[in-house]
Amino acid sequence: MDPHLLRTLVAVVRHASFSAAARELGYTQSAVSQHIAALEHDLGTPLLTRRPVAPTRAGARLVEHAGPILTRLAAARADVVRLAAAPPGRLRIGTAPLALHLAFQNIATVRVSTRHQVVSDLLAGAIDIGFVDGVTAPNDPLRLPDLGPLPAAPVAVAEGPLLVALPPGHPLAGRAALRLADLADARWIDAPDAAVPLADLRAVTGLPGFRPALRLEGTSVPVLAALVAAGHGLALLPASAGVPGVVLGGPRLVHRIEMLTSPGRSPAEDRPG
């Protein structure tokens, strides 16, 4: 399969529009239609419905495969370019929002994005160093998005306790510690890029609860804190985020920040001092 055709399919599905995908990719709408037709002919099955524009079952499955494929191709290109080019004079760093408390004063260009995008940008050569965060058992590595082979082994740069963010006056606010299992039926804010994802809470407890009362799209921790304070739901955050709450007492988990580096850089040399 031609990766250009895969890229076109992904754009059409993302926009649910042939014309919008054409504008994004710099093609004519006719060229986009030809790309999709060629891909469907190659695979022998329809990939999109036209009215409305939506992926078929086969098309949706192909889009799932296309993301890692396109990321790996971008990573391969970036690897070759890095080998041929001189090292950049200024660092390009990607960081998940909860890892941003590290100090980067006048030393780098910092790009804040989702954990998934940080790994993707590093593999594609858009950044030189990536900081990602997540929840794990003490001394265990983070589970990172499986987008391709990482250029270097992750290096842990920070680890700390977690707390359950609560609104003022909440009945549990006076507790010394809280257990996740006791909060499975509580109202939660689904903010996967600004707090610990609810899917992670279900995974570590083995419980089907943690239902979202509200979903927050974005990486803003202050906005999340305001929603918690207004009583829209709970959130699990690192204590270092500075949001009021009660320390997590069980299960035994920590918030971990790990540094990922691009080829040619030594994690020991790049590690913040």
SERO-4910 file (N, C-alpha, C, O; in steps of 0.05 Angstrom, whole numbers):
BEGIN
 pado doro    nc1    nc2    nc3   cac1   cac2   cac3    cc1    cc2    cc3    oc1    oc2    oc3
  Met    A     17    -24      0      0      0      0     17     25      0     37     27     15
  Asp    A     10     44    -17     24     69    -19     18     86      6     -5     91     12
  Pro    A     39     94     21     34    110     45     20    137     39      6    147     57
  His    A     24    148     15      9    172      8    -21    167      8    -37    185     16
  Leu    A    -29    144     -1    -57    137     -1    -68    133     27    -90    141     33
  Leu    A    -52    120     44    -59    117     72    -63    145     86    -82    149    101
  Arg    A    -44    163     80    -46    190     92    -71    204     83    -84    218     99
  Thr    A    -79    200     58   -104    212     48   -128    200     62   -146    215     70
  Leu    A   -128    174     65   -151    161     79   -154    171    107   -176    177    116
  Val    A   -132    173    122   -132    183    149   -144    211    150   -160    218    168
  Ala    A   -135    229    132   -145    256    131   -175    257    126   -189    273    138
  Val    A   -184    241    107   -213    241    100   -229    232    124   -250    244    130
  Val    A   -220    211    137   -235    201    161   -235    221    183   -255    225    197
  Arg    A   -212    234    188   -210    254    209   -229    277    205   -242    287    223
  His    A   -231    287    180   -248    310    173   -276    302    166   -294    319    165
  Ala    A   -281    276    160   -307    267    150   -314    283    125   -338    289    121
  Ser    A   -294    289    109   -299    306     85   -276    303     65   -253    304     73
  Phe    A   -283    299     40   -263    297     19   -251    325     14   -227    327     10
  Ser    A   -268    346     14   -258    372      8   -240    383     30   -219    395     24
  Ala    A   -247    378     55   -230    387     77   -203    372     77   -182    384     83
  Ala    A   -203    347     71   -178    331     69   -161    342     47   -137    343     49
  Ala    A   -174    350     24   -159    360      2   -145    386      9   -122    391      2
  Arg    A   -159    404     24   -146    429     33   -123    424     51   -102    437     49
  Glu    A   -126    405     70   -104    399     89    -79    389     74    -57    396     80
  Leu    A    -84    371     55    -61    357     41    -51    373     17    -30    365      7
  Gly    A    -65    393      9    -56    409    -14    -62    395    -41    -48    400    -61
  Tyr    A    -82    378    -41    -91    364    -65   -117    377    -75   -130    393    -61
  Thr    A   -125    369   -100   -152    375   -109   -171    354    -97   -162    332    -90
  Gln    A   -197    361    -96   -216    341    -86   -217    317   -104   -221    294    -95
  Ser    A   -213    321   -130   -213    299   -149   -189    280   -143   -192    255   -145
  Ala    A   -166    291   -136   -143    275   -130   -148    258   -105   -140    235   -104
  Val    A   -161    270    -85   -167    255    -60   -186    232    -67   -182    209    -57
  Ser    A   -206    237    -83   -224    215    -91   -210    193   -106   -215    169   -102
  Gln    A   -190    200   -123   -175    180   -138   -157    164   -118   -154    140   -122
  His    A   -146    177    -98   -130    163    -78   -147    142    -64   -138    119    -61
  Ile    A   -171    149    -55   -188    131    -41   -196    108    -59   -197     85    -51
  Ala    A   -203    115    -84   -212     94   -103   -189     74   -108   -193     50   -110
  Ala    A   -164     84   -110   -141     67   -115   -136     48    -92   -130     25    -95
  Leu    A   -140     59    -68   -136     43    -44   -157     21    -42   -152     -2    -35
  Glu    A   -182     29    -48   -204      9    -47   -200    -12    -68   -206    -36    -63
  His    A   -190     -4    -92   -185    -24   -113   -163    -43   -105   -164    -67   -110
  Asp    A   -142    -32    -92   -119    -49    -83   -128    -70    -63   -119    -92    -64
  Leu    A   -146    -62    -44   -154    -80    -23   -179    -96    -30   -186   -115    -16
  Gly    A   -193    -87    -51   -216   -102    -60   -240   -100    -42   -257   -118    -40
  Thr    A   -243    -77    -28   -266    -72    -10   -270    -43     -6   -251    -27     -6
  Pro    A   -295    -34     -3   -300     -6      3   -289      2     30   -291    -13     50
  Leu    A   -277     25     31   -265     35     56   -281     59     68   -278     64     92
  Leu    A   -297     72     51   -312     95     61   -341     94     49   -345     85     27
  Thr    A   -360    103     65   -386    110     54   -384    139     45   -370    155     57
  Arg    A   -400    147     25   -397    174     14   -417    194     26   -411    217     28
  Arg    A   -441    185     33   -461    203     43   -475    191     67   -494    175     63
  Pro    A   -467    197     91   -444    215     98   -417    201     94   -416    177     91
  Val    A   -396    218     94   -369    207     92   -361    195    119   -359    209    139
  Ala    A   -358    169    119   -351    154    144   -337    128    136   -342    117    115
  Pro    A   -319    119    154   -305     94    147   -324     70    150   -341     68    167
  Thr    A   -321     51    132   -333     25    135   -318     10    157   -299     20    168
  Arg    A   -328    -15    163   -314    -30    183   -285    -36    175   -266    -34    191
  Ala    A   -281    -42    148   -254    -47    138   -238    -21    139   -214    -21    145
  Gly    A   -251      1    132   -237     27    132   -228     35    160   -205     46    163
  Ala    A   -245     31    179   -237     38    207   -214     21    216   -196     31    230
  Arg    A   -214     -4    209   -191    -21    217   -165    -12    204   -144    -13    216
  Leu    A   -167     -4    178   -143      5    164   -132     31    176   -108     34    177
  Val    A   -150     48    184   -141     73    197   -127     67    223   -107     81    229
  Glu    A   -136     47    238   -121     39    262    -93     30    256    -74     37    270
  His    A    -89     15    234    -62      7    226    -46     30    215    -22     31    218
  Ala    A    -60     49    202    -46     70    188    -30     88    207     -8     97    200
  Gly    A    -41     94    231    -27    112    249      1    102    256     20    117    251
  Pro    A      5     78    266     32     68    272     50     66    247     74     71    248
  Ile    A     37     58    224     53     56    199     64     82    191     88     85    185
  Leu    A     48    103    191     57    130    182     77    141    202     96    155    195
  Thr    A     73    135    228     92    145    248    119    132    244    139    145    246
  Arg    A    119    105    239    145     91    235    159    102    210    183    104    209
  Leu    A    144    108    188    156    118    164    168    146    170    190    152    161
  Ala    A    154    162    185    164    189    192    189    186    210    208    201    207
  Ala    A    189    166    228    212    161    245    236    152    229    258    161    234
  Ala    A    232    135    209    254    126    192    266    149    177    290    151    175
  Arg    A    249    166    166    259    190    151    275    208    170    296    217    163
  Ala    A    264    213    194    277    230    213    304    219    221    324    234    224
  Asp    A    306    193    225    331    180    232    352    185    211    375    191    218
  Val    A    345    181    186    364    185    164    373    214    163    396    220    159
  Val    A    353    232    165    360    261    164    378    269    186    397    284    183
  Arg    A    373    257    210    390    264    233    419    255    229    437    269    237
  Leu    A    422    232    217    449    222    212    465    240    193    489    242    195
  Ala    A    451    252    175    464    269    154    467    298    162    482    313    150
  Ala    A    452    306    182    451    335    189    468    340    214    472    322    231
  Ala    A    477    365    216    491    373    241    471    376    263    447    382    258
  Pro    A    479    371    288    460    374    311    449    402    312    464    421    307
  Pro    A    423    405    318    412    431    320    424    447    343    433    436    363
  Gly    A    425    474    340    436    490    361    418    495    384    427    503    406
  Arg    A    393    489    381    373    494    402    357    469    406    347    457    387
  Leu    A    353    461    431    338    437    437    308    441    431    298    463    435
  Arg    A    296    420    420    267    420    417    256    398    436    262    375    432
  Ile    A    240    406    455    232    388    476    201    385    476    187    405    473
  Gly    A    192    361    478    163    356    481    158    347    509    173    331    521
  Thr    A    136    356    521    130    348    548    100    345    552     84    361    542
  Ala    A     92    324    567     64    321    576     59    343    597     78    351    611
  Pro    A     35    353    599     30    376    616     37    372    646     47    391    658
  Leu    A     33    348    657     40    344    685     69    341    690     78    339    713
  Ala    A     85    340    669    114    339    672    127    366    669    152    368    671
  Leu    A    111    387    666    122    413    659    133    429    683    143    451    679
  His    A    132    417    707    143    431    730    174    432    729    186    447    745
  Leu    A    186    416    712    215    418    708    222    445    697    207    457    681
  Ala    A    245    456    704    252    483    696    266    483    669    286    470    665
  Phe    A    255    498    650    267    502    624    269    532    618    253    543    603
  Gln    A    287    545    631    288    574    629    310    582    608    334    579    613
  Asn    A    300    592    585    317    603    564    337    583    553    359    590    544
  Ile    A    331    557    554    350    537    544    338    521    521    353    506    508
  Ala    A    312    523    516    300    505    497    274    516    486    262    534    498
  Thr    A    266    504    464    239    507    454    222    485    465    228    461    461
  Val    A    201    492    479    184    472    493    157    470    479    144    490    475
  Arg    A    149    445    473    123    440    460    107    423    479    115    400    485
  Val    A     84    433    489     67    418    507     45    404    490     31    417    475
  Ser    A     43    377    493     23    362    479     16    337    495     24    334    518
  Thr    A      0    320    483     -9    296    497     15    276    499     34    279    485
  Arg    A     12    257    518     33    237    521     37    222    495     60    216    487
  His    A     15    215    481     17    200    456     32    217    435     49    207    421
  Gln    A     26    243    434     39    261    414     68    265    420     84    268    402
  Val    A     76    266    446    104    269    453    121    246    441    142    250    429
  Val    A    111    221    445    125    198    433    126    199    403    146    193    391
  Ser    A    103    206    391    101    208    362    120    229    351    134    225    331
  Asp    A    122    253    364    140    274    355    169    266    358    185    273    341
  Leu    A    175    252    379    203    243    382    211    224    360    233    226    349
  Leu    A    194    205    354    200    185    333    202    198    306    217    190    289
  Ala    A    186    219    301    186    233    276    208    254    273    211    266    252
  Gly    A    223    259    295    245    278    294    236    307    298    252    325    293
  Ala    A    211    311    307    202    338    311    212    350    337    213    374    340
  Ile    A    221    333    356    233    342    381    257    324    386    260    303    375
  Asp    A    275    334    404    300    320    410    298    305    436    310    284    440
  Ile    A    282    316    455    278    303    481    248    304    488    235    324    482
  Gly    A    238    283    499    210    282    507    207    275    536    221    257    546
  Phe    A    189    289    550    183    283    578    154    273    578    136    287    570
  Val    A    150    249    588    123    237    591    119    230    620    138    225    635
  Asp    A     93    227    627     87    221    655     65    200    655     51    196    635
  Gly    A     61    188    678     39    169    681     40    157    709     56    164    726
  Val    A     22    138    713     19    125    740     30     97    737     24     83    718
  Thr    A     45     88    757     56     62    757     63     53    786     62     70    804
  Ala    A     68     28    789     78     19    816    106     28    819    121     32    800
  Pro    A    115     33    844    142     42    849    162     24    835    160     -1    837
  Asn    A    182     36    822    204     22    809    196      8    783    213     -4    770
  Asp    A    170      9    775    162     -2    749    164     20    728    159     43    733
  Pro    A    170     12    703    170     32    681    142     40    673    123     26    679
  Leu    A    140     63    659    114     71    649    106     54    625    123     43    611
  Arg    A     80     51    620     70     39    596     67     61    575     50     79    578
  Leu    A     84     60    554     84     82    534     69     73    510     66     49    504
  Pro    A     59     93    494     45     86    469     63     69    451     86     75    447
  Asp    A     51     48    439     67     30    421     66     41    393     50     32    377
  Leu    A     83     61    387     83     73    361    108     65    345    111     73    322
  Gly    A    126     51    357    151     43    344    173     40    364    169     47    387
  Pro    A    196     30    355    219     27    374    229     54    383    236     71    367
  Leu    A    231     57    410    240     83    421    270     86    416    285     66    417
  Pro    A    279    110    410    308    114    404    326    107    427    349     99    422
  Ala    A    317    111    452    334    106    475    317     97    498    293    102    499
  Ala    A    330     82    516    315     73    540    306     97    557    322    116    560
  Pro    A    281     96    567    272    118    584    289    121    609    299    102    620
  Val    A    292    146    618    306    152    643    286    166    661    275    187    654
  Ala    A    282    155    685    264    167    705    278    192    716    301    191    725
  Val    A    263    214    716    275    239    726    260    250    750    270    267    764
  Ala    A    236    239    756    221    248    779    200    227    786    189    213    769
  Glu    A    194    225    812    173    206    821    162    217    847    176    226    864
  Gly    A    135    217    849    123    228    873     95    217    878     85    201    862
  Pro    A     83    225    900     57    214    908     34    226    891     37    245    877
  Leu    A     11    212    893    -13    221    879    -34    230    899    -33    222    922
  Leu    A    -52    247    890    -74    255    908   -100    256    892   -100    259    867
  Val    A   -122    252    906   -149    254    894   -158    283    897   -162    292    920
  Ala    A   -161    297    875   -170    325    876   -200    326    883   -216    312    870
  Leu    A   -207    342    903   -235    343    913   -243    373    914   -226    390    918
  Pro    A   -269    378    912   -279    406    915   -279    413    945   -281    396    962
  Pro    A   -277    439    951   -279    448    979   -305    438    992   -326    439    979
  Gly    A   -303    429   1016   -327    420   1031   -336    392   1024   -357    383   1033
  His    A   -321    378   1007   -329    350   1000   -328    333   1026   -310    337   1042
  Pro    A   -347    314   1029   -347    297   1054   -321    282   1059   -315    275   1082
  Leu    A   -305    277   1038   -280    261   1041   -256    279   1044   -234    269   1048
  Ala    A   -260    306   1043   -237    324   1043   -221    323   1069   -197    330   1069
  Gly    A   -233    314   1091   -219    313   1116   -204    287   1121   -191    284   1142
  Arg    A   -205    268   1103   -192    242   1107   -161    246   1105   -151    264   1091
  Ala    A   -147    228   1119   -118    228   1117   -108    216   1090    -88    224   1080
  Ala    A   -123    197   1080   -116    184   1055   -141    171   1044   -160    166   1058
  Leu    A   -141    165   1018   -164    153   1004   -155    129    988   -132    129    977
  Arg    A   -173    110    985   -167     86    969   -184     88    943   -208     95    944
  Leu    A   -172     81    920   -186     83    895   -211     64    895   -232     72    884
  Ala    A   -208     41    907   -230     21    906   -255     33    919   -277     25    912
  Asp    A   -251     51    939   -274     63    953   -287     85    936   -308     95    944
  Leu    A   -274     93    914   -284    116    898   -293    107    870   -298    124    853
  Ala    A   -296     81    866   -303     72    839   -330     82    830   -335     86    806
  Asp    A   -349     87    849   -376     96    842   -379    126    844   -401    137    840
  Ala    A   -357    140    849   -358    170    851   -361    182    823   -357    168    802
  Arg    A   -367    207    822   -367    222    796   -339    232    790   -326    244    807
  Trp    A   -329    226    766   -302    233    758   -302    251    734   -321    250    718
  Ile    A   -281    266    731   -277    282    707   -258    266    689   -236    259    697
  Asp    A   -266    261    664   -250    247    645   -232    267    631   -240    281    613
  Ala    A   -207    269    640   -188    288    629   -162    273    623   -142    277    638
  Pro    A   -161    256    603   -138    238    598   -112    252    593    -91    240    597
  Asp    A   -112    277    584    -87    291    579    -80    312    600    -59    326    598
  Ala    A    -97    315    620    -91    334    642    -90    320    669    -82    333    689
  Ala    A    -99    295    671    -98    280    696    -93    251    689    -89    244    666
  Val    A    -94    234    710    -90    206    705   -115    196    690   -137    200    700
  Pro    A   -112    183    667   -136    174    652   -153    154    668   -142    138    683
  Leu    A   -179    156    665   -197    138    679   -193    109    672   -197     91    688
  Ala    A   -184    104    647   -178     77    639   -156     65    656   -156     41    662
  Asp    A   -137     82    664   -115     72    681   -126     65    709   -116     46    721
  Leu    A   -145     80    719   -157     74    745   -171     47    744   -169     31    763
  Arg    A   -186     42    723   -199     16    720   -179     -6    718   -183    -28    728
  Ala    A   -157     -1    704   -136    -22    700   -123    -29    726   -119    -53    732
  Val    A   -116     -9    743   -101    -15    767   -118    -27    789   -108    -41    807
  Thr    A   -144    -21    788   -162    -31    809   -177    -56    800   -186    -72    817
  Gly    A   -179    -61    774   -195    -83    764   -225    -79    767   -240    -99    765
  Leu    A   -233    -55    772   -261    -49    777   -273    -34    752   -259    -19    739
  Pro    A   -299    -39    746   -310    -27    722   -321      1    726   -333     12    707
  Gly    A   -318     13    749   -329     39    755   -314     62    743   -306     61    720
  Phe    A   -311     83    759   -297    108    750   -311    119    725   -298    125    705
  Arg    A   -337    123    727   -352    133    704   -349    163    702   -350    177    723
  Pro    A   -345    174    678   -341    203    675   -367    218    677   -387    211    665
  Ala    A   -367    239    694   -390    258    695   -386    280    675   -406    294    667
  Leu    A   -361    285    667   -354    306    649   -328    299    635   -311    287    648
  Arg    A   -325    307    610   -300    302    596   -287    328    589   -300    347    580
  Leu    A   -261    330    595   -245    354    589   -225    347    567   -207    330    571
  Glu    A   -228    361    544   -209    358    522   -187    379    526   -193    403    527
  Gly    A   -162    371    527   -141    390    529   -121    383    551   -124    362    564
  Thr    A   -101    400    555    -79    394    573    -77    413    596    -57    413    611
  Ser    A    -98    430    600    -96    451    621   -103    440    649   -126    433    654
  Val    A    -83    438    666    -88    430    694   -104    452    709   -121    444    725
  Pro    A    -98    478    705   -115    498    719   -145    496    712   -162    499    730
  Val    A   -151    491    687   -179    488    679   -191    463    693   -214    464    703
  Leu    A   -176    441    694   -185    418    708   -190    424    738   -210    415    749
  Ala    A   -171    438    750   -174    445    779   -199    461    783   -213    458    804
  Ala    A   -206    480    765   -230    496    768   -255    479    766   -274    484    780
  Leu    A   -255    459    748   -278    442    745   -282    425    770   -305    420    779
  Val    A   -260    415    782   -262    400    807   -273    418    829   -291    409    843
  Ala    A   -262    442    831   -271    460    852   -301    467    850   -314    473    869
  Ala    A   -311    467    825   -339    474    820   -357    450    825   -382    452    823
  Gly    A   -345    427    832   -362    404    839   -370    386    816   -389    370    819
  His    A   -356    388    794   -363    371    770   -353    343    772   -362    326    756
  Gly    A   -334    337    790   -324    310    792   -296    310    805   -285    331    810
  Leu    A   -286    285    809   -260    282    821   -239    277    799   -246    272    776
  Ala    A   -214    280    806   -192    274    788   -168    264    804   -164    273    827
  Leu    A   -152    247    792   -128    237    805   -104    251    792   -100    250    768
  Leu    A    -88    265    809    -66    282    799    -41    277    816    -43    267    839
  Pro    A    -17    284    806      6    283    823      5    305    844     -6    327    838
  Ala    A     15    300    867     15    320    889     29    345    880     23    367    889
  Ser    A     49    342    862     65    365    853     49    384    836     59    407    831
  Ala    A     25    376    827      9    394    810     -2    418    825    -11    438    814
  Gly    A     -2    416    852    -11    439    869    -41    442    870    -51    463    878
  Val    A    -56    421    864    -86    422    865    -94    410    892    -84    389    900
  Pro    A   -113    423    907   -121    412    933   -134    385    931   -148    379    912
  Gly    A   -128    368    950   -139    341    950   -128    325    973   -116    335    992
  Val    A   -134    299    972   -127    280    993   -108    259    981   -112    250    959
  Val    A    -86    253    996    -66    234    986    -78    207    980    -95    197    995
  Leu    A    -69    194    959    -78    167    952    -64    147    970    -40    146    971
  Gly    A    -80    131    984    -69    112   1003    -67     84    992    -52     67   1002
  Gly    A    -82     78    971    -81     51    959    -97     50    933   -116     65    930
  Pro    A    -88     34    915    -64     17    915    -39     34    915    -39     58    912
  Arg    A    -16     20    919     10     34    921     19     42    893     29     26    878
  Leu    A     15     68    887     22     78    861     37    104    864     35    117    884
  Val    A     53    111    843     67    137    843     63    150    816     56    137    796
  His    A     67    176    815     68    191    790     97    192    781    114    201    796
  Arg    A    102    182    757    129    181    747    132    199    722    115    199    705
  Ile    A    155    213    721    162    228    697    187    215    685    207    210    700
  Glu    A    186    208    660    208    196    646    217    213    622    201    226    609
  Met    A    243    212    617    254    227    595    261    207    572    274    187    577
  Leu    A    254    214    548    260    199    524    278    216    507    273    241    505
  Thr    A    298    205    494    317    221    478    318    210    450    313    186    445
  Ser    A    325    227    431    329    219    403    356    206    399    373    209    416
  Pro    A    360    192    376    386    180    371    409    201    371    405    224    362
  Gly    A    432    193    381    455    211    380    458    227    406    478    240    410
  Arg    A    437    226    423    439    241    449    442    221    471    429    200    471
  Ser    A    458    228    491    462    211    514    442    218    535    442    241    544
  Pro    A    425    200    544    406    206    566    420    218    591    409    236    604
  Ala    A    444    207    597    458    217    621    466    246    617    465    262    636
  Glu    A    475    254    592    483    281    587    460    300    587    462    323    596
  Asp    A    436    291    577    413    309    574    397    311    599    380    329    602
  Arg    A    401    292    618    385    293    642    387    319    657    410    328    662
  Pro    A    364    331    665    365    357    679    381    354    705    377    334    720
  Gly    A    398    373    711    413    372    735    401    388    757    411    389    779
***
